[in-house]
């Protein structure tokens, strides 16, 4: 009897221990693709409320929510978390309080939030989450990541577009350290700017000089209507031309179609402007380093670009040129199967006038280049090339050029890159009737060098082009980029063109 009683007692104790242990270890529950992992989970069947507490982790179709306590309505698909939640979706995480989120339609709101989106940081009093759009009110934005950011933008509203990697700040101030410097109606930060070989420029004046304008200052103020329609207002001062200004608009139809409209004025040059439309097509390729291991990175993009533009008195090589229109089909470098042989081309046509020469004719142009990369077993890459260019003009002129080249390039990790190139003219027949095409052109062999040194966050680059056999300089460019953690100071001096520019770029 005693043995039977003890066996029953030990059995009950064992079941009790299992029950208690189940309360300590994480519990799991799922309801129509929602999975909740927590220390404790209960379900109110009458009100359709699932409650979880203790290291809560809720997952639903690529969305994960972490919280101390969480409630989920199985009918409305709404999640509520009062304090210390963290929501992770795609390349974004959101931390804050008072989360109300519908997992089915990917919408919600919260308060006192911090957002990390691919290395940029936004905090705000309130957040509204929609599909492909996140809006924060009374917000601060930076790409610095420090508690005391070197710069930040305080804004009435900050909008994140995850599908196109844009962050847009509305009605705020640009702060350097803790000093408010520039009021901004709108500011667009493009996370893919470097892939497009561009920079995110802070709303500081661009300062520079050249022989045509003298000393100049450009202040550019962004405006923004929608994520597909935005631009800049420019206010300018030129030493030789007085005050000026302009308006630009950028439009985006989809990922492959975009364009730009622009109109400018100053007291000497009067009006100039244009409209340019791009259509990119072909299978998109990843960025490459062109043999320089990260020193000279080529942007991602589509291999082909069809461009149509109409311009009025826009400057090309200091000449006022108008296209009405210009149509051009061009390619990036296109590689064959072994990734050593590549080629590129462009075909263009239209009508063009040049103010200084008074020439206005129809034109057509075809250019073709072929390249072969020869690896040199750790000591660099040798690239022989052939280029052909044929211009036809409506006045009967023709200009045909063919060159062969040889380039050596070598990168030393991510610190130093160097290239040495030689170009030989096989033939040069005819001449262009336009000054802008003849600018600094001599049918002589050329030698060029490209140097780039990267240390810490700084870069120094020197580009030289010289005519042979006397090594007369064609172009000499010096570029200095001083990296200051989350922004750069950039100085460019083009010696032969007498051009100097001073500007900034955000990381």
N, C-alpha and C positions, 0 to 999 in steps of 0.2 A: 504493500500500500504506500509505504513511505517512498519507495523507488518510483512508483507511478506518479506520485504527487510531485516529486522533485523533477522528473522529466517534464511534466506539464509546466512547472514553474520556470525551469530553464528555457523552455520553448517560448513562453510568454515574454521572458526577459530578452531573449534573442530578437523576437519580433519588435519589441519596444526599442531596442538599440538600433535596429535597422531603420525604424521610423524616425528616430531622433537624428541618426546619421544622414538620412535623406534631407533633413531640414538644413543641415550644415553644408553639405556639398551642393554645387550648383544644380538648379532644376532647369528642365527644358520643357518648352511648350511651343507649339506651332499652330497657327490658325490661318489657312488660306495663304500660304507662302510667307507669312510672317513667322520668324523664329525668335523666341525670347529665351535668353540664357541668364539666370539670376539665382541668387541664394534662395529666394522665396517667390513663388508665383501662385496666385489665386485667381478664380474666375467667378464673377457674378453673372450667372446665366440670365437672370431676370433683366438686368440693365445692359447686358452684353459688354461688360467691362472686365478686361484682364488687367490685374494689378501685379507689379513686380517690384522687388526691392532688393538692395544689396548687390553691388557690382553688376548692374543690369547691362546686357548687350542684346539689342534688337536688330535683326537683319531682315531686309526686304528688297529683293531684286537689285543688288548692288549698292544699297543704302544701309549704313550701319549707324545706330544711335547708342551712345553710352550714357548712363545716368545712374544716380544713386537710387532714385525712385521713378517709376514710369507707369502710366496707365494707357491702355489701348482699347478703343471701342471697335469691336469686331464688325459692327454694322457700318459705321461711318468711315472706318479705316483711319481714324485720327489717333495720333499719339500725343500725349501730354506729359511734359517733364518740367517740374517747377524750378529746380535749381541744378546748377552744375552739370548741364548736359553737354555732350559733344556729338555732333552729327557729321558723318564722313560720307561724301558722295563724289565720285569721279576724282579729280585732283584738288578737291576743296575740303577743308574741315571748318566747322562752325562751332564755337563754344559760347555758352551764355546761360540765360535763365528764361523761364516762362515759355518753354517751347510748346507750340501747338502746330502739329504737322500732319498732313494727310499723305500717307505713304502711297496711296493709289494714284493720285494725280500730281505728286511731287510738288506740293504747295504748302506754305506754312508761314509762321511768324514767330518772333521771339524778341527778347529785350536784353540790353547790356551785353552785346555780343562782340566777339573777336573772330575774324575770318582770316585764314591762311589759304591763299589761292596761288599755287605754283610759285611761291617765293615772294609774293607781294602780300601786304598786310593791311587789313581794314578793320577798324573798330567803330561801333556806333551804338546809339541809344536804342534803336529799333531796327529790325530786319524783316523784310518781306521776301519770301522765297517763291519763285515761279520756275517753270520749266525754261531753261536757258536764259534766266534773268534773275539776279539777286540784287535787291535794293536796300541800302542802309541809310538811315536818317541821322542827322547830327553826327557826322562821321569824320574819321581821320584815316588818311591813306599814306603809306610809304612802302618803299622796297628795301628798306634798310634792315629791319628786323631787330633793332636794338630797343631797349626800354626807353632810352633817350635818343630818338632817331636824329641823324644828321640833317635830314630834311623831312618834312611831311606836308600834306595838304589837308587843311581843315575845310570841310564842305557841308553845305546844307544837305546834300544828297550825294551818295556814291553808288553807281550802278555797275555791276559785274556781268559781263556776257561770256559765260564759260564756253559757248560753242565757237566763238571767234577770238577768245583770249584777249578781250578788251576790258579795261577798267576806266570809267568815265566819272569825273568829279564835277559837280555843279555848284556854282555860287559859293566861293570860298576864298582862302588865302593860301599862298605858297610860303611856307616857313623854312628858313635856313637856321639850323639849331633851334633856338627858341624865339627867333625874331620874325614877325610877319613882314614879308618883303613886298609881295605882289598880289593884288586882288585878281581873281580869275573867275570869269563867268562860266567857263567850262575848260576841262583839261582831259585829254585822252591819253591813256597809257596803254601801249600795245606790247603784250608779252612776247610777240613774235617779231619785234622790230629788227633784232639782229639777224634773224633768218631771212628777212627781206633786205638785208644790207642797209638798214636805217638805224636811227637812234631816237630814243625818247628824249626830247629836248625840253628842259624846264622853261617856264615862262619868263626867262631873262632876255634882255636885248642881245641881238647878235651884232658884234662890232667888227669892222674890217675896213679895208681900203683897197682901191685899185686905181689905175691910171684914168679910167673913164669917169668914175663917180667921185674920186677923191675919198676922203674919210666918210664912212657911213655908219648909221645905226638903224637896225630894224627891230621893232617890237611887234611880236606876233601874238594875237589874242585868239584863242580857240573859240569856236561856236559849235553847237551840236544840236541837231533836231531829232534824229533817230540814230540807231547804230549803223544805218545804211546811208546816212546823209549828214555830213559834218564838214567843217572847214576851218579857215583862219581869216581874221582881219589883220592886215599889216599896216603899221604906221612907220614911216621912214623919214630920215633926214640924211641928205647928201651934201657934202661940202661944196660940190660944183653944181648942184641942181636944186638945192633947197628942199622943201618939204614934199612928201609923196605918200602914197598909200595904195592899198589894194584889197581885193576880196577874193578868196578861194573857196571852192566847194568840191568835196570829194563824195562820190556816190558809189554804192556797191549793190549790184543786182543779185549776185550770188558769189560763190567761191571762185568762179572763173571769169566773172565780168565786173569790171570796175572802171572808174574814170575820174577826171578832174576838169573843173571849169575855173577860169581865173581871169581877172581883169585888174590892171594896175595903171597908175598915173603918177607923173611928176611934172614939174613946171617946164623942164627942158625937153624930155623925151616924149611928153604928152601921153597918149593912151597906148597900151599894148596888152595882149592877152591871148587866150586860146582855149580850145576844148580838145581833150585827149581821151580816147576810149580804148581799153585793152580787153581782149578776149584770150584767156590762157587755156590751152588744151593739151591733150596727151597725158599719159600715165604719170602721176606726180612722183618725183624722185626725192630721196633723202639728201640732206646736206652732205657735201664732200669737202675734203681738205685740199684737193688739188696737189697732193704730194707734200704738203707742208705740215702734216700732223697737228692741225689745229691752229697754226700760225696764220694762214690765209684761208679762211673758211668760205666756201661758196654757198649761197643761200639755197634753201629748199625751194622747189617750185615745179611748175609744169614745163615740159621741154619746149613747147611752142607758144609764141605770142603773136597774135594779130592785132596791130595797132592802127587806129584811124584817128587823125587829128586835123583840125583847122586852126591855124595860128595867125596872129596879126602883129607884126613888128616885134616879135620876141627876139632877144639877142642870142646869137650863136657866134662865139669867138669875136665878141664886141661889134658884130654887124646886126642890123635890124632886118630880120628875115620873116617872110610870111608864106605859109603853106596853105593852099586852098584846093584840094586837101593834100595830105600825105597818107598813103596807105602802105603798110609794111608788114611783112611776115618774116619773123626771125626765130632763131632757135638758140637754146643753150647748147653747151657742148654735148653731143650725142655720141655715146660709146658703143662700140661693137662688142661682141661676146667676150673677148679676152680682156676688156677694160684697158687696153693699151692704145688701141687705135680710136681716135675720136675725130669728129668734124662738126662744123657749124656753118650756118648760112643765113643770109637775109636777102629778101627781094622787096624792092620798094618802087613806088611810082606816084605821080601826082603832078602838081604845078607849084612853082615857087617863084617868089620875087625877092630881090635884095635892094634895099633902099639906096645904099651908097653907090652901087654900080649902075642902078637903073635897069638891070636885067630881070626879065620875067618870062619864064619858059616852062613848058612841060618837061618832065624828067622821068627817067627810069634808071634803076640801079640794081645790080646783082653782085653779091659778095659770097665767097666760098673759102673756107679754111679747113685744112686737114692736119692732124697732129698724131705723132706716134711717141708714146712714153717708153723710154728704155731705162729700167732700173739698173743702178750701178752697184749693187751688192753692198749697201750700207754707206756708200759715199755720196749718194744723191740720185737724181734722176736727170736724164738727158732727153730733151724733147725737140726733135727736128720737126719743121712745119713748112707748109706751102700755103700761100694766100693769093687769091685772085679777086680783083675788084674792077667792075666795068660800069661806067656812067654813060648814059645817053641823054642828050639835051635836044629840046625842040628846035633850037636855032641851027642844028646841024653839027654842033660840037660833040666830040666823043673823048672820053678819058679812060684809058685802060692801064691798070697797074698789076704787076705780078711780083711777088717777093717770096724768097725762101728764108727761113729763119732757123736758128739753133739756140735753145735755151737750156741752161744748167740750173737746177734748183736743189736746195738742200735745207732741211730743217733739223735743228738740234733740240729735240723734245718740243716743249711748248715755250721755250725761252728765246730762241734765235732762229730766224729764217733768212735765207739769202738766195737771190737768183741773178744770173748773168745771161743776157740775151744779145744775139747778133741778128741783124736783118739786112739782107742783100737784095737789091732791086734787080730782078731778071730783065724787066723792061718797064718803061713808063712812056706811053704814047698818048699824045693829046694833052689838053689842059682844061680845067674847069673855068667857066666864065664868071664864077662867083668868088668874091673875096673871102667869104667865110669858109669855103672849102680849101682855099689856097693859104689860109692862115698858118704861118710857121712851117709850110711844106717845102721841102727841098728833096728832089729825087736822088738822095745820096744814101749810101749805106749808113746804118745806125747801130750803136751799141747802147744797151741800157742795163741798169742795175736796180735791184729792189732789196732793201735791207729792212728788217724789222726785229727789234729787240724788246722782249717783254720781261719785266722784273717786278715782283710784287704785283701791284695793280696798275703799273705804269707801262706805257708803250712809246717807243721812239721808232719812227720810220723815215727812211730817206729814199727817194726815187730820183734817178738821173737818166736822162736821154741825151746822147751826144752824136753829132754827125761825124762820119769818118771821111777822109783820113786824118783831119786836123783836130778831132775831138772838140769841135765847136759845140757849145751847149745848146740844146734844143729846149729841154725842160729840166729844172731842178726843183724838187718839192721836199720840204721838211714838214713832218707831222709829229707833234708832241702831245700825248694824252697822259695827263696826270690823274691817276686813279685815287679817289678819296673815299674808299669803302663802298659808298652807294651812289656816287656820281663822279663824273670825269670833267676836268677842265681841258679843253682841246684847242690847240694852237696850230694853224696851218699857214705856211709861207711858201708861195710859188714864186721862185726867184725871177725867172725869165718873164713871167706875166705881171710881176709887181703886184701880186695879190696877197693880202694878209687877212686872216679870219680868226676871231676869238669867240669861242662858244662853249656850251656845256652839254653833257649827255647824262641821263640817268641810267643806272644799272637796272 
